[in-house]
Amino acid sequence: MRKQNVLKAVISVFTVILGNILYALAVKLFLLPAGLVTGGTTGIGLAVNHAAGIPVATFVLIFNVIMLAVGYVILGKQFAVTTIVSTFTYPIALNMLDLMLGDVVLTEDVFICTVFSGLGIGLALGVVIRAGASTGGMDIPPLVLNHYFKIPVSVGLYFFDFIILLVQACFQPLEKVFYGIVLVIIYTFTLDKMLLMGTTRTEIRVVSEHAWEICDAILGRMDRGVTLLSAKGGYLKEDTTVVLSVVSNRELPKVERLIHEIDPESFIVINRVSEVSGKGFTMKKEYL
């Protein structure tokens, strides 16, 4: 068990490092060459670079260390431990890529750079967060506000991103600011999809006079758990049974065919579930 925990910790750290390198790659290859504006620590770094000439990577490193210290004092040791890898990996990776790639420009099309910056940053953030870590930097102020004033973290993130974009609007063309807004929308959407990837399942509810047959078929032919719910019809006021089961998305067509074979007139309700935990999904199924 101890070896397994050590292995999981090593894999988690490696994943966080990979996510931060991907983040730096998206910034270096697409965001910086197009002169795009963005939110977060990188956005502040772009503003400071324009005002004082301090390299973005240098500012990000200093800012991340300061935020790490704030997080340690206010949010505790456990938070700091999960954030420390990102605090140093991202700025170091950005600086190394700048030295290795120099003035490499893949495309000068601002729209393409906006799209690929958003996709790359969203993907990178998703990798880091799914590994159970934080990217640090501007992730921390919204968490501090939530800690003291119970302001939702998502509201804090959007507020700070808006302020950072507004600051950059003072020295950037309005068109670039609009592209920056599109960039934030793209990486937010990509992040949401990344966090749900591989965890979504399908919930099926079936109202049928052949509930027990459907139950046995799902248990025997699909090897999926079933719960039978007692219900009462709204029109006839008769007692009925609702079959409840959760299957993988790929199993849905097979389950529908199975149900219709037993009862073509059955009433089926299908819902997409964001995440399912327990035996048969996140835990190994045990057969009695």
N, C-alpha and C positions, 0 to 999 in steps of 0.2 A: 504493500500500500504506500509506503514511504517513497519507494522508487517511482511508482506511478505518479505521485504528487510532484516529485522533482521533474519528471519527464513532462508533465502538463505545464509546469511553470516555465521550463525551457522553451517549449513549443509556443507558449503564450508570449514570452519575451521576443522570440524570433518573429512571430506574427506582427507584433507591435512595431518592431524595427522595419519589417517589410512594408507595412502600411505607411510609415513615415517617409520611407525612401520613395514610395509611389507618390506621396503628397508632394515631396520636393521635386520629383520628376515632372509632374503636371505643372507646377509653378514655373520651373526653369524652361521647359520646352514650349509652353503655350501662354501662360499668364504674363510673364515678364516680357517676352519678345513683342507681344501685342500691346503692351502698355495698359493692360486692363486694370480696373479697380476691383477690389474685393473686400470682404469683411474679415473679421478675425484678426489675429496677430499679424498675419501677412499684410493685411490692409493698412494697419497702423505702421508697419515697417515701410511700406511704399510711401506713405505720407511723410514719415521722418526722413527717408532717403531723399525725397524731393526738397524738403526744407533744410536739412542739415548735411546731406551727402553721406550719411552713415549707411554702409552696406546693409541690405535687408537681412541677410543671414546673421550678421553681428547683432543687429537690434533685436531680432527674434530670440537669439540665445540669451541676451541680457534680460529681456522682458519675461521670457519663460522662467528663468531662474528666480526672478522677483515674485512672479505669480506662484511658483512652486513653494516658496517660503511662506507666502500669504496663505496658500492652501494648507500647508503643514500646520500653521498656527491656528487657523480657524476651523478647518475641516478634518484635521487629525492625521495621524501617522499613516493609517491604511491608505487614505486617499493619495498622500504624497508618494508612497511606494508604487502605486499603480500608474502614477503620472511621470515619474522621474525618467523613465526610458524615453518617452516622447519629448520631454523637455530638452534633452540634449541631441537626440537622434535627428530630428527634423532640421534644425539649423545647421548641424554638422554636415548632413547629407546635402543640403542646399548649397553650402559652401564648396563641398567636394565636387558636386555636379557643375558648379560654376567654373571651377578650375579645369575640370576634365573636358567639358563641352565648349567652353569659351563662348563665342558669338554664334553658335549653331542656331539656325532658324529653319524650322520645318515648313512653315507656311506664314505668309504675311496677311492672310485673310482673317480679319478680326472676328467674323462670325464663327469660323471653324475653330479658332483659338478659344473663343468663349465656350463653345459646346464641349470641346475636349478638356478644357480646364475644369469645367463643372463636373463632367463625368469622372475625371481623374481624381479630383479632390473629394467628391462624394464617395467614390469607391474606396479611397484611402481612409477616410474617416470611418466608413463602415467596417473596414478590416480591423482598425484599431479598437473601435468600440465593442465589436463582437468578441474581441480578445479579452474584454473586461477591463480595458484601460481607458485613459483619457488622453486627449492630445495636448492638454495643458493650455498655457497662454490664456486666450480670451474665453476658454471654457470655464475658467475659475470664477471671474466676477459674477456671472449669473448664478453660480452655485452658492456664492457668498450671500447674494441678495435673497436667495431662496432660504438659506440657513437662518438669516436674521428677520426677514420680512415676509417669508412664505410666498414670494413672487414666483410664479411658475418659471422653471428654467427655460422653456421654449420662448416665453415672452421676453425674458432677459436677453437671450441670444439674438432674437430679432431686433430688439431695441438697440443693443450695442452695434450690431451689423449696420443698422440704419444710420447711427451716428457716425460710424467709421466711413461709410459711403458718402455721407454728407460733408465730412471734412475733406475728403478727396475731391469732391465736386468743386471746391474752392480753387483748385489749380488744374483740374482736368476738364476737357471739353464735355459738354452735356451729353453728347453721344456716347462717350466712354462710360459715363455714369449709368446710362440706360443699359449698356452692355453688362456693366457690373451687377445691376439688379437681376438681369437674365441669368448671369453666372451664379448668383446666390440661389435663385430659384432652382436651377438645374442641379447644383450639388446638394441642396436640401432634399429634392425629390429623389435623387440617386441614393442618398444616405438612407432615406426611409425604406426604399426598395431593398437595399443591402441588408438592413436590420431584419427584414421579414423574409429574406431569401432562405429557402430550405426549412422554414418553420411553419409555413401555412399548411393547413389541412382542410378537409371538407367535412362539415357536419351534415348528417342526413336525418330528417324526421319523417316518419312514414305513418300515416293513418290508414289502417286497413282492417277488414274483417278477418284477414289471414295473418294477423300480427305474429302469432306463435310460429307459423311456417316460415315467415320472412326472417324472424329471429334465428331460427335453427339454420336457415340457409346461409345467413351472414356469418354465423359462428362456424359452421362446418365448411363452407366453400370459400369464404373470404378470410377466415381466421382473424376476424376483427371482433372486438368486444361490443356487446349490445346491452342497452338499458331499456327496460320496458316501463313506460310512464302511464299511470292511470289518468284518464281524462273523461270529459263529458261533452258530447256533441252539443253545439249551440242551438241547433234547430230542433232536432228530435229529442234532445235532453237525455239521450241514451248513453250509458257507460261505454267507453271504448278504450283501446290501448294504443299508445303511440310508441313506435319503435325508434329509439335514438342510437345512432352509431357515428363514429368518427373514422374516416378513411383517408388515405393519401389521395392527392389530386388525381393521380394516374389511375387509381382504382375506381373512381367515380363512374365511368361508363359501364364497367363490368357490374357494379352494384345495381345501377339503374336497370340493366337488362335482367338481372337476377330477380329484382322486385317485380318487374312487369311480367315475367314468366309466371310468377305465382299469382299475382293479382294485377291485371291490366288496368283496373279502375282505382287503384290505390292513389291516395293523395300524398305527394312527396314535396317536402320543403328542403331546399339545399342552401346552406350558408357557408361562406368562406370564413375559416377561423384563423386568426393571426398566429397563434401558437398553441401547441398541445404538449403537455408533459405527463409522464406516467408510464406504466408498463405498456409495452407494445410500440412506444414512440421514443421517449428519452430514456426509458429503462427497459432492460431485457425482460421479455414476457416469460412468465413461469407457468408451466402446465401442471395441474394437480392430477 
